[in-house]
Amino acid sequence: MSSCQAWRSSAAHSCVLVALVCVAALCLVSLVREALKIDGVRDKCVLVTGCDSGFGNHVARQLDRRGFQVIATCMTEKGCSDLEAAASPNLRTVLLNLTDGASLDRVVELVRSVTGARGLWGLVNNAGRSIPIGPTEWMQVEDFKKVLDVNLIGMIDITLRLLPLVKRARGRIVNVASVMGRVALTGGGYALSKWGVESFSDSLRRDMRAFGVKVSVIEPGFFKTAVTNVDLIEADLLRLWNRLPQDIKDSYGDKYLENCDILCSKDISKVTWCMEHALTSRYPRTRYGAGWDAKLVWLPLSYCPTFITDFILIAKGCLI
């Protein structure tokens, strides 16, 4: 080997080493930044929507244990009473229907009275619904509205109403989207609404940066909650099927309904940890992929060329 070749080989190895050191340093800095926490948790108030069960119920109790002043909204009286029984006396519950203006007014007034001049530190937009969900041809416009009115329009409505209080506290907004906000696996309003949550969060984050408000998006994979309850989804699919004209039924075939199968994780703490981190870290992430399926399957798949994504989803029978 000539001296020139040796020098080139040495320089190449040095470049690789420098690159690896830089990557390691960036990872270390990122880990240190993410580990830095805010102070004065006990003086901070957080509103969480959709706390009857699932992510909302779990994170409300989790934040309550951390010392936050938690206001948890539920759709039912039973949801309120069950959560109050499982939490400390500091946690407040309130009924909320995101599609009802009067209900929203009552919740906003409660938050104002609780927070006063401090403002609202955190708003966790978790409430949502999945059904009706299924092939687009089976849907009617009203089916889309049922989901969009809660998951997107309702989420935007309560955010706009509480935004002045969040700005006052220079606080956090945490919006729960989904991997289906990246990859639409089926028809209906759910995927549409979660794409909307992603877009709304991006624009809101940029708008609020000058005011010190941080906006994060949670992108869960599939977890065992009411949203992914297979029995409810299958029952609603059957309802949609039964109202179809016979010619459309014939085009799909009677066995089409037998292909509905969803694998879900039971460990919803993977999602609620992301929510807590977005509220307590000095440097919260813009996006949190929650669950191994989100990190290793759905989010990488969303970056693939469309024809590859379509081929994989259709070949694996992932489409409802």
Secondary structure, 3 states (H helix, E strand, C coil): CCHHHHHHHHHHHHHHHHHHHHHHHHHHHHHHHHHCECCCHHHCEEEECCCCCHHHHHHHHHHHHHCCEEEEEECCHHHHHHHHHHCCCCCEEEECCCCCHHHHHHHHHHHHHHHHHHCCCEEEECCCCCCCEECHHHCCHHHHHHHHHHHHHHHHHHHHHHHHHHHHHCCEEEEECCHHHCCCCCEEHHHHHHHHHHHHHHHHHHHHHHHCCEEEEEEECCECCHHHCHHHHHHHHHHHHHCCCHHHHHHHCHHHHHHCCCCCECCCHHHHHHHHHHHHECCCCCEEEECHHHHHHHHHHHCCCHHHHHHHHHHCCCCC
